Each structure stands twice: as structure tokens, then as C-alpha cells.
Amino acid sequence: MTARLATPPTFDDFDYRAWLAARGVHSVASRASMETMSCCGGSPLRRVLIALRDRGRQALAQSLPEPEAALATGIVLGDDLGIPERVAEAFRRTGTTHVIAISGSNVALLLGVVLGALSRWLGRRRDVPPAVGALALYTALVGADAAVVRAAAMGAIALVGHYLGRPEQALHGLMLAALAMTAWHP
């Protein structure tokens, strides 16, 4: 990529330069041009995740008619770009767009399936490490935005409670997840 770098501007009513600097950005690019290179392809882990996500998209598209396939892709993989505008508008009008967003319900469902399948063979305490691995993979697979990371952190906290045989306290999990996320990236 080649581009012309410049110091970010400040505006009369907003210090854009300071806002970007607080996020570690000290230059803005203009007149950018990119050249695609045929070698390497980036991080091997990222390539695997992208391939896995594409396979999931294809499997849903082959298994379901439209618009159900696009809706399932949004719900399961967090990719709502294929949802027809009329369907997206219906969700907005009814105030149910949260159904499409990746959140705690997706994490709870994933952990329920993984723990349910593994606890028979591995036992209650030995099913936690593979469940944490599945949770980390799913979080990376769907993009690891803030809502997904919060849900995953709460899921991991619930898994620790599961491992220790402690009752689940959602509010405590939320507070601990918020504290961890704030400490990691204030």
C-alpha cells in the first residue's frame, strides 16, 4: 500500500487529532493505492478462520432457501451483509435486530452443546478445557468485536464456575468481564 500521510486535523468543535491519538493513530492516509500480492496470504490462523467461515456460509446457503440462509448466516456467523433489506427492515421495525447479533445467547448455546457432548465422555471437570478452546475459536471465527468478547468472557467465567462447582451469577460474570475488558483495552 502506498499513500500520502498527514497529521490528523482538528476541528472547531472536535479535536479529531487527540481522539485518534488516544487510540494510537497519529497519521491519516490520503490518495491510497493498494497492490495485491500473490505470496504469503497473511496469517495462517486467519486464513484457516476465513476458510472455515466461508465453508459455514456455503453450508448454510446449500441447506436453506433464501432469505433463511442469509438470516442463519447472520445469526450463526455474525455476517448480516446478505440479509435482504426487507427482512432487515422488518427486524428494525419490530425492535428485534438483537436476534441477528452475536451475543450471549450464541455463546450459551455453543457452550451448552459442547459441554453436553463432552461431559458424557470426559466428565464434568475435564470438559472445560475443550469448551474454552471451542469458545475461543468461535469468538475468533465471528470477528471478536466488543459484544462477542464480552459474551465470551462471561462464558469463560461461567466455565470456571462450572469447573469449580460454583453456582453461576450472571451479574458477577458481567462485572468481571467488564473489568477484564477495560483493563485489556481501556
Phi and psi in degrees as a GROMACS rama.xvg file:
@    title "Ramachandran Plot"
@    xaxis  label "Phi"
@    yaxis  label "Psi"
@TYPE xy
-123.509  144.031  THR-2
-160.896  164.216  ALA-3
-94.9985  120.771  ARG-4
-94.2948  143.969  LEU-5
-144.607  158.031  ALA-6
-70.4187  134.937  THR-7
-60.5984  146.213  PRO-8
-79.3029  163.595  PRO-9
-115.888  144.404  THR-10
-111.953  165.801  PHE-11
-57.4914  -40.9331  ASP-12
-109.512  4.90598  ASP-13
-156.05  129.43  PHE-14
-92.3189  83.0142  ASP-15
-60.675  -38.0032  TYR-16
-59.9962  -47.4966  ARG-17
-66.9428  -38.3776  ALA-18
-62.6216  -44.475  TRP-19
-68.3206  -40.6475  LEU-20
-60.7876  -36.3685  ALA-21
-64.5101  -19.0299  ALA-22
-104.399  10.7212  ARG-23
83.0185  14.9559  GLY-24
-108.264  124.175  VAL-25
-121.141  -0.0251618  HIS-26
-144.541  154.226  SER-27
-118.84  150.101  VAL-28
-107.64  143.425  ALA-29
-135.73  161.325  SER-30
52.3688  45.8981  ARG-31
-78.3684  142.206  ALA-32
-135.56  142.012  SER-33
-121.302  144.374  MET-34
-120.719  123.609  GLU-35
-77.4863  130.859  THR-36
-104.137  141.648  MET-37
-84.5599  -12.2452  SER-38
-92.1866  162.297  CYS-39
70.2933  -57.098  CYS-40
76.9989  13.3268  GLY-41
83.9874  -161.983  GLY-42
-63.108  130.497  SER-43
-60.1346  -38.4953  PRO-44
-63.8157  -43.2852  LEU-45
-63.4483  -39.6626  ARG-46
-62.1246  -41.2288  ARG-47
-63.5926  -44.6777  VAL-48
-63.3235  -41.2122  LEU-49
-64.9961  -42.2299  ILE-50
-64.2912  -41.26  ALA-51
-64.7452  -42.3092  LEU-52
-63.8278  -41.8589  ARG-53
-63.4192  -39.6059  ASP-54
-63.3222  -41.327  ARG-55
-62.1161  -43.0244  GLY-56
-59.5098  -45.7733  ARG-57
-65.6555  -40.8384  GLN-58
-63.1183  -42.1087  ALA-59
-66.3309  -40.2224  LEU-60
-65.1226  -34.7364  ALA-61
-79.3544  -26.1867  GLN-62
-88.5109  -25.6525  SER-63
-127.156  150.183  LEU-64
-77.3385  168.75  PRO-65
-86.3401  146.241  GLU-66
-88.6505  3.62594  PRO-67
-61.4976  -37.1999  GLU-68
-64.2516  -43.9531  ALA-69
-65.8642  -39.2089  ALA-70
-66.1417  -43.7201  LEU-71
-63.6737  -38.3238  ALA-72
-62.583  -39.2659  THR-73
-65.6438  -43.662  GLY-74
-70.974  -42.9017  ILE-75
-84.5981  -40.7954  VAL-76
-109.555  -4.55935  LEU-77
74.6645  14.5834  GLY-78
-104.962  97.0026  ASP-79
-99.0644  12.1949  ASP-80
-67.4329  -27.9327  LEU-81
-87.9139  -3.05791  GLY-82
-71.6094  124.899  ILE-83
-58.4914  147.993  PRO-84
-59.0705  -36.7836  GLU-85
-65.5305  -34.7839  ARG-86
-72.7993  -44.5903  VAL-87
-60.6394  -40.599  ALA-88
-65.0328  -37.7247  GLU-89
-63.2122  -39.9528  ALA-90
-65.6531  -40.4016  PHE-91
-64.9607  -44.2454  ARG-92
-62.8692  -35.957  ARG-93
-91.0388  -0.933594  THR-94
69.1144  31.1853  GLY-95
-117.91  23.7777  THR-96
-63.5607  -21.9187  THR-97
-62.6958  -20.3159  HIS-98
-64.1693  -33.7761  VAL-99
-80.9167  -28.4576  ILE-100
-72.5519  142.289  ALA-101
-70.1903  128.222  ILE-102
-156.083  -159.692  SER-103
-60.2596  -32.8664  GLY-104
-65.886  -37.7105  SER-105
-63.9278  -43.8614  ASN-106
-65.2812  -43.4334  VAL-107
-62.0782  -42.2431  ALA-108
-63.5261  -46.4399  LEU-109
-58.4092  -49.6164  LEU-110
-66.0733  -36.0936  LEU-111
-61.7039  -43.9419  GLY-112
-67.4104  -47.2171  VAL-113
-64.0156  -48.3465  VAL-114
-66.072  -39.3545  LEU-115
-62.1069  -39.3556  GLY-116
-75.8118  -40.1757  ALA-117
-84.5493  -29.4143  LEU-118
-65.2971  -26.8446  SER-119
-63.7191  -39.9134  ARG-120
-92.4966  -36.2753  TRP-121
-101.293  -22.3948  LEU-122
93.8955  167.883  GLY-123
-63.5685  -39.1048  ARG-124
-87.8867  -31.144  ARG-125
-80.8228  -7.44642  ARG-126
-83.6062  -10.894  ASP-127
-69.294  -49.9824  VAL-128
-57.2984  -45.237  PRO-129
-65.5335  -31.6703  PRO-130
-67.2097  -39.8387  ALA-131
-62.5602  -42.0009  VAL-132
-61.4528  -44.2019  GLY-133
-62.8891  -39.8479  ALA-134
-64.2952  -44.2699  LEU-135
-63.8019  -42.41  ALA-136
-62.9572  -45.6043  LEU-137
-63.3137  -41.3083  TYR-138
-60.1785  -45.8924  THR-139
-67.2089  -38.7793  ALA-140
-61.9859  -39.4162  LEU-141
-91.9053  2.29526  VAL-142
111.85  -11.1138  GLY-143
52.7893  43.4732  ALA-144
-76.4784  176.329  ASP-145
-58.3554  -42.0138  ALA-146
-65.7559  -37.8743  ALA-147
-70.0098  -42.3398  VAL-148
-63.4778  -41.4875  VAL-149
-61.4149  -46.4315  ARG-150
-63.4451  -40.3453  ALA-151
-67.0107  -40.5574  ALA-152
-62.5656  -43.2539  ALA-153
-64.5607  -37.965  MET-154
-63.9901  -41.3765  GLY-155
-65.4086  -38.7278  ALA-156
-63.8071  -41.7048  ILE-157
-62.9061  -36.6049  ALA-158
-65.3694  -39.5081  LEU-159
-62.4587  -42.8821  VAL-160
-61.3381  -40.2099  GLY-161
-60.0709  -45.5689  HIS-162
-61.7969  -41.079  TYR-163
-83.4753  -5.87971  LEU-164
73.4367  27.1018  GLY-165
-97.0615  149.3  ARG-166
-68.4361  149.235  PRO-167
-82.7229  135.731  GLU-168
-126.189  100.595  GLN-169
-59.4241  -40.2004  ALA-170
-64.3981  -41.4319  LEU-171
-64.0387  -40.5643  HIS-172
-62.5209  -41.4884  GLY-173
-63.5581  -44.6175  LEU-174
-63.9168  -42.5736  MET-175
-66.8566  -40.3027  LEU-176
-63.1095  -43.0555  ALA-177
-63.282  -41.5414  ALA-178
-62.8004  -45.5261  LEU-179
-63.9472  -43.4261  ALA-180
-66.2101  -39.1142  MET-181
-67.4269  -40.1369  THR-182
-65.4685  -38.8734  ALA-183
-70.5557  -45.7794  TRP-184
-144.259  82.5849  HIS-185
